[in-house]
Amino acid sequence: MSKFRKKQKVALPEISTASLPDIVFMLLFFFMVATIMRKDILMVENKLPMADQIEKLEKRDLIMNIYVGKPSSRYLGTEGRIQLNDKFAKLEDIKPFILSEIASKRDGVKPFLITSLKVDKKTKMGLVNDIKKELREVDALKINYATIQGGTTNNIP
């Protein structure tokens, strides 16, 4: 008899997949929490003016955004332009935009809709007044001017 026996090939145990669903759901949860969903792609410069007494609007689904400012460096032009959703617009496009936004909301929230004007601090006020006239014609009278926190003296050039 021989002193040494030949080793038999030992089969490796199967990999346990019991924790695989836990890992998948943990990754899914992480990406859901960490991902930022950007609603609009800005096509205009939007350096907001500073204010020292501001309030944050809680319900974002009740806000209709109108961006106003000089076109960003990717686009031509130096005069103030209006951006509705992801495209440039003219003053005449504001009424249909507001009416379509109002039509897309539930009946219970329509009286609480707010139009937020995100106006670059170097934009001329004449354009803002024209936008406000268009909003008055469709009874969008709740207007919010977006600002950032800071001292008002920082707005002076």
ChimeraX attribute file (.defattr): number of C-alpha atoms within 10 A of each C-alpha:
attribute: neighborCount
match mode: 1-to-1
recipient: residues
	/A:1	4
	/A:2	5
	/A:3	5
	/A:4	6
	/A:5	7
	/A:6	7
	/A:7	6
	/A:8	6
	/A:9	6
	/A:10	6
	/A:11	6
	/A:12	6
	/A:13	6
	/A:14	6
	/A:15	6
	/A:16	7
	/A:17	8
	/A:18	8
	/A:19	8
	/A:20	10
	/A:21	10
	/A:22	11
	/A:23	11
	/A:24	11
	/A:25	11
	/A:26	12
	/A:27	12
	/A:28	11
	/A:29	11
	/A:30	11
	/A:31	11
	/A:32	11
	/A:33	9
	/A:34	8
	/A:35	8
	/A:36	8
	/A:37	7
	/A:38	7
	/A:39	8
	/A:40	13
	/A:41	10
	/A:42	17
	/A:43	23
	/A:44	23
	/A:45	20
	/A:46	19
	/A:47	15
	/A:48	18
	/A:49	21
	/A:50	18
	/A:51	16
	/A:52	12
	/A:53	11
	/A:54	13
	/A:55	9
	/A:56	8
	/A:57	11
	/A:58	8
	/A:59	10
	/A:60	10
	/A:61	10
	/A:62	19
	/A:63	19
	/A:64	19
	/A:65	18
	/A:66	19
	/A:67	23
	/A:68	28
	/A:69	25
	/A:70	21
	/A:71	21
	/A:72	14
	/A:73	11
	/A:74	8
	/A:75	10
	/A:76	9
	/A:77	11
	/A:78	11
	/A:79	10
	/A:80	19
	/A:81	21
	/A:82	24
	/A:83	24
	/A:84	20
	/A:85	17
	/A:86	12
	/A:87	12
	/A:88	15
	/A:89	15
	/A:90	11
	/A:91	13
	/A:92	10
	/A:93	14
	/A:94	20
	/A:95	18
	/A:96	11
	/A:97	16
	/A:98	21
	/A:99	13
	/A:100	11
	/A:101	15
	/A:102	18
	/A:103	11
	/A:104	10
	/A:105	13
	/A:106	8
	/A:107	9
	/A:108	7
	/A:109	11
	/A:110	14
	/A:111	11
	/A:112	10
	/A:113	20
	/A:114	20
	/A:115	18
	/A:116	17
	/A:117	20
	/A:118	20
	/A:119	28
	/A:120	20
	/A:121	17
	/A:122	17
	/A:123	18
	/A:124	14
	/A:125	11
	/A:126	9
	/A:127	17
	/A:128	16
	/A:129	11
	/A:130	12
	/A:131	20
	/A:132	16
	/A:133	15
	/A:134	18
	/A:135	18
	/A:136	13
	/A:137	10
	/A:138	13
	/A:139	12
	/A:140	19
	/A:141	14
	/A:142	14
	/A:143	15
	/A:144	15
	/A:145	12
	/A:146	20
	/A:147	21
	/A:148	13
	/A:149	13
	/A:150	14
	/A:151	12
	/A:152	12
	/A:153	10
	/A:154	10
	/A:155	13
	/A:156	6
	/A:157	5
